[in-house]
Structures are given as structure tokens and as C-alpha cells.
Amino acid sequence: MSIRKYNNPAIIHKEKNVSRKSSNWLKAACAFANMNGGTLIFGIKNSLIVGLKNIDSDYNYINEQITKLIEPKISFNIEIKTYEDKQYIEVNVFKTNNQIYTCNIDQVKNVYLKTKRQIFIANSFQLQDLVLKQQNTTYDALQLNIKKENASFTKLRSIYYQLKKKNINIQTLKLIDKDYLTNAGALFSDGCLVYQSKILATKWSGVDKTSKVVNHIEFQGDLLYLFKSAKKFIKKNSNLVWLTRDYDRIGLPDYPSQAINESIINALIHRDYKTIGSEIHIDMYDNRIEIYSPGGMYDASLIQEQNVFKLEKQIRNPILANVFFHLGLTKNNTTGLKTIINDYKNQFHYNKKLKPKFFSTNSSFVVTLYNLNYNRQ
């Protein structure tokens, strides 16, 4: 007897029995409370309902342990259910805002999070994100002790005016708050007010880091400067192959321009700026580009476990994203990852082996763009 609705490991945690020794299910309940909610099923193996022999005792134990060991108290519902002739327990943990939940395992309290494949203790990056969510704010909205008269936005104002034919409103875009710069304002202001606002760009002579360095540049400054500099670096170290076909010459770039733009902007918008000493890395090899940015997925999931085309927008720095949107540099109704893949698919010399790849950990995100001309040369 199977129930297919219990097949999403991102929001479902399954247990064959109600173990008194293992605490995995309790950690899962805590993780669901810290994230977007989820369901625990007891009496199931894979998708097969096997039932529980001591249903009343198990019900009371689950209820008692969740209430006793997770703090503050989470919002959950526990039910005994019957599927054909088998009884099992379903626990629904609900999403609640403005709380961070800990689970007390062996007298040690930790904050837990969950991906499809693992339950883990939140790292320092993720704890800081949870604190900001608890305060109903984001890093880029936080106010700094820098008065607005001590900063300028020459590049930002110029680009905006050229595009909109009107002056930009710094206050409306939340780059200042009560006459003081926000973190977003500091990142867009002229110069370098945020030390970790930098990109390390390297061109390698082969396909890995054992090869020689051809070119290495460190860019540090405001986000518009970083965007322009990163694009220029990649263009300088890329090629355009010409194909003659039916009396026409077709230019075939190593990397599609829109995919490059979106990859750089994705790194600038979604990276974690809270750690001083962290930076974006662009590594250009003969066969690919890897763009690394600090900070994993904002919802603590893993991008490689997601369907990019069904991905819900999760934005770590929404003010930064909004400014790039108003400058016409990104779209507001889709994720940049979809744009990257679609731009590749639209290229004349594309094949499925060259599909861009996305990989994340708890503290990093990497976009890999393949050289469309590598095997043609």
C-alpha cells in the first residue's frame, strides 16, 4: 500500500517506526519550523504504508518530545490516520515567521535546517540570515552610520537618467534611510564603502588550477563598477569564432552575452556580504567559466536538488535586485538562472552537454558556463 503524495523529500520526512534512540525525526521537525514547514510521516517505508503497532503510545511520545525539546514551541498538528487496514501518524509542522527554533539533543541546543537529502546544523551564515528574517528585514536594508552627504551616486544617477530620462530617487529605492546610507546604498555609491565588495578574476591556461595563470585582476568598488569590470574581463579573455554558411558569416561567441550578464548580476545580488574578507571569484578555463559567490541558497536548500524552471524566487538582497531591475539590467518576473539556460539554448552551436550547471553548498554558490567553441577549435 503506497501513497504517492508523500514523495517530496524537501517537505516530507519519513520514519518506519517512532524511534526512541534516533533523534533525526525531531531534528526534522525543528528544521521544518525554521524553514517553510513540512510533514513527518511515521509508519511508512519509502512510499509503502507499513503502519505502527503501538499507535497510541507513539502518538503520545511524538507529541511530548516535540513539545518538550523544541524551543520556542512550534506550531504543529499531529493525527492518527488510516490507509486501508494500516494506521500511521502524520505530523504537520507549520511555517511561522519571526522565530528561530532550537532542538535540545543530549542537552545540546542547535538550530537545524533541511535539504532533500540531509538534516544539518545551521552555520553562521544561515544563522545570520535567520536573525534578519526574524527581524523582518534583509542585509541590504540595514542602516549604516554613514550620512548621505558623505556619499555620491554619480554612476548610478547617470545610467538611470540615460535610461529613464529623469532623475533617480535614492530614497524610494531604499539606498538611504533617514538621511543615512543603507548597506544597499553603500554598495551602489561611488568608490568603495564596503571592503568585501570585490571580485577576483583569473584566466587559466588549461582546464584546472594546476595550469598557469594567464591573467589575474582584483576588482574592488561599487556594484556597477564590478559588473562592468567583470564583463570586460570575460570579453577580453574570450573569442569569437566565425562560421561561413551559405555566403553568410555567423559569429559564434565562446559565451552568450546575456548568460554572462545574468551570471555576474546573480553573484552580485545573491551573494552574502556579511563576512568581511569574502569575495566573488571568476575563474576562466579553456573549456568553461566558474563564477563563485559566498553564501548558499537563501532558503538553505541546494540548487542542484531543484528544478530551476520551477524555482520560487528567494532573494537575499531584494533592494540590490530592485535597483538592477530599474536600471534595465535584469528582469523582475523571472529568475536569472532560467535566463542563463535559455540564452545557451538559443545559441547556434549549443548542445545538451553544454548546458550551464549550478551548484551550491551551505556557504557557497557556483555557476558553471561552458565554452561553446571549445570542441570546435
C-alpha positions in Angstrom: 0.0 0.0 0.0 1.7 3.2 -1.2 0.8 6.9 -1.1 2.5 8.9 -3.8 1.7 12.3 -2.1 4.5 11.5 0.4 7.3 11.5 -2.2 8.7 15.0 -1.9 11.8 14.8 0.4 12.1 18.6 0.6 8.9 18.8 2.7 8.4 15.2 3.8 10.4 13.3 6.4 9.6 9.6 6.7 10.2 7.1 9.5 9.3 3.4 9.6 9.0 3.5 13.3 8.9 6.0 16.1 12.5 5.6 17.4 13.3 6.3 21.0 17.0 6.2 20.2 17.3 8.2 17.0 16.6 12.0 17.0 16.5 12.5 13.3 12.8 13.0 13.2 12.9 15.5 16.0 15.7 17.5 14.1 13.5 17.3 11.0 10.6 18.9 12.9 12.8 21.7 14.1 14.2 22.2 10.6 10.7 22.4 9.1 9.8 25.0 11.7 12.8 27.1 10.8 12.1 26.9 7.1 8.8 26.6 5.1 7.1 24.0 7.1 6.8 20.3 6.3 5.3 16.9 7.2 6.6 14.0 9.2 5.2 10.5 8.5 5.6 7.6 10.9 4.7 4.1 9.8 5.9 4.4 6.2 8.8 2.8 4.4 9.7 4.6 1.1 6.1 5.1 -0.2 4.7 2.0 1.4 2.4 2.3 4.4 3.5 -0.4 6.9 1.7 1.0 9.9 2.6 1.3 13.6 2.0 -1.4 16.2 1.7 0.9 19.3 -0.1 3.8 17.7 -1.4 5.4 21.0 2.0 5.2 22.8 3.8 6.5 19.7 1.4 9.4 19.3 1.9 10.5 22.9 5.7 10.1 22.7 5.9 12.3 19.5 3.7 14.9 20.9 5.6 15.0 24.2 9.1 15.1 22.6 8.3 17.9 20.2 6.7 20.0 22.9 9.5 19.4 25.4 12.6 19.6 23.3 12.0 22.2 20.6 12.1 25.8 21.8 10.2 28.1 21.5 7.1 25.9 21.0 6.4 25.2 17.3 3.0 25.2 15.6 2.2 21.7 14.6 -0.7 19.3 14.2 -0.5 15.5 14.9 -3.0 13.0 13.6 -3.5 9.2 13.5 -4.5 8.2 10.0 -5.7 5.0 8.4 -4.8 3.8 5.0 -6.8 0.6 4.2 -6.0 -1.6 7.3 -2.9 0.2 8.4 -2.7 3.0 11.0 0.1 5.6 10.8 0.9 9.1 12.2 1.1 12.3 10.3 2.7 15.4 11.9 2.3 18.7 10.0 4.8 21.4 11.1 3.7 24.9 10.1 5.7 27.8 8.9 5.9 30.6 11.4 7.6 34.0 10.9 9.9 35.9 13.3 11.1 32.9 15.2 14.3 30.8 15.4 13.8 27.3 16.8 16.3 25.1 18.6 16.2 21.4 19.3 17.7 20.1 22.5 19.5 16.8 21.7 21.6 15.3 24.6 21.5 18.6 26.4 22.9 20.5 23.5 20.7 23.1 21.7 21.2 23.6 18.0 19.3 25.3 15.1 18.5 22.7 12.4 17.8 23.1 8.7 17.0 20.6 6.0 17.6 19.8 2.3 16.1 16.9 0.4 18.9 14.7 1.4 20.1 15.8 4.8 19.3 17.5 8.1 22.1 19.7 9.4 23.0 22.3 12.0 22.8 25.9 10.7 26.1 27.5 10.1 27.0 31.1 11.0 25.9 32.5 7.6 22.5 30.8 7.9 22.0 31.8 11.5 22.6 35.5 10.5 20.0 35.1 7.7 17.5 33.6 10.2 18.1 36.5 12.6 17.4 39.0 9.7 14.2 37.1 8.8 13.2 37.1 12.4 13.5 40.9 12.3 11.6 41.0 9.1 14.5 42.7 7.2 17.4 42.0 5.0 21.1 42.8 5.0 20.8 45.3 2.2 18.1 47.2 4.1 20.2 47.7 7.3 21.1 51.3 8.1 24.8 52.3 8.3 26.4 55.1 10.3 27.3 57.0 7.0 25.4 60.2 6.3 24.1 60.6 2.8 26.1 63.8 2.2 29.2 61.8 2.7 28.4 59.6 -0.3 27.8 60.1 -4.0 25.9 58.1 -6.7 27.3 59.6 -9.9 27.4 56.4 -12.0 24.0 55.3 -10.7 22.4 58.6 -11.4 24.0 58.8 -14.9 22.9 55.3 -16.0 19.4 55.8 -14.7 19.0 59.2 -16.4 20.1 57.8 -19.7 17.6 55.0 -19.4 14.6 56.9 -17.9 15.3 60.5 -18.9 14.6 61.5 -15.3 16.4 61.8 -12.0 16.7 58.8 -9.8 15.1 58.8 -6.3 17.6 57.4 -4.0 15.2 57.4 -1.0 12.5 55.5 -2.9 15.0 52.8 -3.9 15.9 52.4 -0.2 19.5 53.3 -0.7 19.2 55.8 2.2 17.1 55.6 5.4 16.5 58.7 7.4 19.5 60.5 5.9 21.8 57.6 6.4 23.0 55.1 3.9 21.7 51.5 3.9 24.0 48.6 3.0 22.5 48.8 -0.4 23.3 52.4 -0.7 26.9 51.8 0.3 27.2 49.1 -2.3 25.9 51.3 -5.1 27.7 54.5 -4.0 30.8 55.7 -5.9 34.1 54.3 -4.7 34.5 51.5 -2.2 32.5 51.9 1.0 32.2 48.1 1.5 35.5 46.3 1.8 34.2 42.9 0.7 32.6 44.3 -2.4 35.2 42.8 -4.7 35.8 40.3 -7.5 38.9 38.2 -8.0 39.1 37.3 -11.8 41.6 34.8 -13.1 42.3 33.4 -16.6 44.0 30.0 -16.5 45.9 28.4 -19.4 44.2 25.0 -19.1 41.2 23.3 -17.7 42.1 23.4 -14.0 44.1 25.3 -11.4 47.2 23.3 -12.0 47.7 25.2 -15.2 49.5 28.6 -15.5 47.8 31.9 -14.7 47.5 33.9 -17.9 45.8 37.0 -16.3 44.7 37.9 -12.8 43.0 41.1 -11.7 41.3 42.1 -8.4 38.4 44.5 -8.8 37.1 46.4 -5.8 34.4 49.0 -5.7 30.7 49.7 -6.2 28.4 47.1 -7.8 28.1 49.0 -11.2 31.9 49.1 -11.4 32.2 45.4 -10.6 29.6 44.5 -13.1 31.3 46.5 -15.9 34.8 45.3 -15.0 33.8 41.6 -14.8 32.1 41.8 -18.2 35.1 43.5 -19.7 37.5 40.8 -18.2 35.4 37.9 -19.6 35.1 39.5 -23.0 38.9 40.2 -23.2 39.6 36.6 -22.4 37.0 35.1 -24.8 37.0 34.5 -28.5 34.5 34.9 -31.4 34.7 32.1 -34.0 33.4 32.9 -37.4 31.4 30.3 -39.4 30.8 30.8 -43.1 27.5 29.4 -44.2 25.5 30.0 -47.5 27.6 33.1 -48.2 27.0 34.4 -44.7 29.4 34.8 -41.9 28.0 33.9 -38.4 29.8 35.0 -35.3 29.9 32.3 -32.7 30.9 33.6 -29.2 32.5 31.4 -26.6 29.9 32.5 -24.1 26.4 34.1 -24.7 26.4 37.7 -23.6 23.1 37.5 -21.7 24.2 34.4 -19.9 27.4 36.2 -18.8 25.5 39.3 -17.7 22.9 37.3 -15.7 25.6 35.2 -14.1 27.6 38.2 -12.9 24.4 40.0 -11.7 23.2 36.8 -9.9 26.5 36.7 -8.0 26.4 40.4 -7.1 22.7 40.3 -6.0 22.5 37.0 -4.2 25.9 36.7 -2.5 26.4 37.0 1.2 28.1 40.3 2.1 28.1 39.8 5.8 31.5 38.3 6.1 34.5 40.6 5.7 37.2 39.0 3.6 34.8 37.2 1.3 34.6 38.0 -2.4 33.3 36.7 -5.8 35.7 34.6 -7.8 35.6 34.3 -11.6 37.8 31.5 -12.9 38.1 31.3 -16.7 39.5 28.0 -18.0 39.8 26.9 -21.6 36.6 25.0 -21.6 34.4 26.8 -19.0 33.9 29.7 -16.6 33.2 29.2 -13.0 31.6 32.1 -11.0 31.8 31.5 -7.3 29.9 33.7 -4.8 29.8 33.5 -0.9 26.6 32.3 0.6 24.4 29.3 -0.3 20.7 29.4 -1.3 18.8 31.9 0.9 16.2 29.2 1.9 19.1 26.8 2.8 18.1 24.4 0.1 20.6 23.1 -2.5 20.3 24.4 -6.1 21.4 21.0 -7.6 18.3 19.4 -5.9 15.9 21.9 -7.5 14.2 22.3 -10.8 15.4 25.7 -12.0 12.3 26.3 -14.1 10.0 25.7 -11.1 12.2 27.6 -8.6 10.5 30.1 -6.4 12.3 33.4 -6.1 14.3 33.7 -2.9 16.2 36.9 -2.8 18.8 37.5 -0.1 19.2 41.2 -1.1 15.9 42.4 -2.6 16.9 46.1 -2.7 20.0 45.3 -4.8 17.8 43.2 -7.1 15.3 46.1 -7.4 18.0 48.6 -8.4 19.4 46.4 -11.1 15.8 45.9 -12.4 15.2 49.7 -12.5 18.5 50.1 -14.5 17.2 47.6 -17.1 19.9 45.1 -16.3 17.8 42.3 -15.1 14.1 41.1 -15.3 11.8 41.2 -12.3 9.4 38.4 -13.3 11.9 35.5 -13.7 15.0 34.1 -12.1 18.3 34.8 -13.7 19.1 31.1 -13.8 16.3 30.4 -16.3 17.6 33.3 -18.4 21.1 31.8 -18.4 19.9 28.3 -19.6 17.5 29.8 -22.2 20.3 32.0 -23.6 22.5 29.0 -24.1 19.7 27.0 -25.7 19.2 29.8 -28.2 22.8 29.6 -29.5 23.5 28.1 -32.9 26.3 25.9 -31.6 24.6 24.7 -28.4 24.1 21.1 -27.4 22.8 19.5 -24.2 26.3 18.6 -23.0 27.0 22.4 -22.8 24.0 23.2 -20.5 25.1 25.5 -17.7 25.4 24.0 -14.3 24.5 25.4 -10.8 25.9 24.0 -7.6 25.5 25.2 -4.0 26.6 24.3 -0.5 25.6 25.7 2.8 28.0 28.6 2.3 28.6 29.0 -1.5 27.1 29.1 -4.9 28.8 28.3 -8.2 27.6 28.9 -11.8 29.5 27.0 -14.5 29.2 28.2 -18.1 30.7 26.0 -20.8 32.7 27.3 -23.7 30.5 26.7 -26.8 33.5 26.8 -29.1 35.9 24.5 -27.1 35.3 21.3 -29.1 35.1 23.3 -32.4 38.6 24.7 -32.2 
